[in-house]
Amino acid sequence: MKYVCLGYFDEAKFAGIPPADAQRMMEDCFAYDDELRRGGHFVGGEALDSARNAVTLRMKEGKVAVTDGPFVETKETLGGILLLEARDLDHAISLMSKHPGVKIGPFEIRPANEVVNQMFAERAAAVGKPTKNTICLWYDGGAEDAARLYARTFPDSSVGAVHRAPGDFPSGKKGDVLTVEFTVMGIPCLGVNGGPVFKHNEAFSFQVATADQAETDHYWNAIIGNGGEESQCGWCKDKWGLSWQITPVALTKAITDPDPAAAQRAFQAMMQMKKIDIAAIEAARRGGR
């Protein structure tokens, strides 16, 4: 689920912080945002200018009135918006409780309205400009079901336009789904119900970076539990034969450790696994330490 995190701060108090300290605080915030990105949790964000530069639109006597101040003085003002992907509210709270921005001011966390946002996505797909590069994936009749599984499983994923046959054709009937526009973790895709001729294989896969074991388990179980099958080294296949790499960030760091011996131990541990066990990878990386 998506969560909107509204960050508040006291402008006067922040203005009194020494510039070097303020810069360090901002760098800490950016670094944690990068960590959220690597884990697939950071969907987007915007910093806001001072409320002193804001205007307000209101309906007055049937007309829109613009107010540019004065505004009610409040100690804390909205300073930024962060759009977060999390499993549930507890997960969102856990992620944002570690954000350095909490030291500057409170965060208000609200669930995004998934129903309305899905309507936005469908409208955007219908009227928006076509992307220059779209991944086209071949299915034997399961394109829409696959797209909907991906959309409810992975962050920044949605189903757009579903195109149906306008009339009967040699391998199908009027109304059958021909193509499905969807997005997987921000990547535009087109599912084509092309029949049984061509099959998916490991030459193409989606790699999903995960932040921890809970997230690794969540994605792995979603794929395997919906008709998929396990493979090796963090790889699995979904019900339609498409390959997925569920890859913890900890694994990537371990097998690229500057210490060649540590990297080798982690790599050998990975080679024995199906789903990645982060604790076992870290133990192998440490060796006897």
C-alpha positions, 0 to 999 in steps of 0.5 A: 500500500501507498502511504503519504507522509506529511513532514512538519517543522518549526521554521523559526527553530530550523532557521536558528540551527547553525548552517553546518548542522542543518546541512548534515541533517539534510544529508542524513535525510537524503541518505535515508531516502536513498535507503528507502529507494533501494528497498523499493519503498520510496515512491516520490517526494517534494519539499515545500517552500515557506508557507509565507509564499503560499496562496489559498483558493476558496469559493466565495459567493460562487466565485473563486477567491485567491488569498495570499495572506496573512495566514494564521500563525502556527508553530509547525508548518508543512515542509514536505511530502514523502510518498511511501510504499509499505505492507501496512500501517505498522510497516510504514510507521517502522520505516518512517520512525527511522527517518532523520526528519523526525528530529526536525519535526513530526510526520503525519502518515496517511494511507493513500486512497487506492480506489481513487488513485487507481482511477487516476492511473487508468485515466493517465493510461488512457489519455497520457502520452505513450512512453518511448520504451515499453516492455512487451510480455507474452502470455497464453491468455493470462495477461490481465490476471498477471498484471493484477497480481503484480499490481497488488504485490509490488510497490509503484505498480498498477493496471492501466487500460485493458484492450478487448477484441472488437470481434471474433477472431481465429483463436478467440471471441469478441470481448476477449482480452488482447492486451493489458497496459500495466506498470511494475515498480515504475516500469511500463509494460504491455501484456499480450495474450498471444497464445501458447507458441512462445514461452517465458524463460530465464533470459528475461527477469525482473529483479526486486531489491528488498530491504529485509527478510520480511519484505523478501518473504512477502514478495517470494510468498506472493509469487510462489503462493499464487501458482509459482515455483521456486528456483535457485539463488533468489530466483523464482517463477510466477504462475505464467512462467515469468522469472523474478529475482527477489534480491535482498540489498544485504545479499548484493552488499555481501557478495561485493564485499571488499574482502574477497574471502567474505564475498566468496563465503557469502556467494557460496552460501547463496548458491545453496539457497532457493529463497535468500536467507539474509541471516545465513548470508550475513553469517557466512560473510562474517565467517568465524568473526 
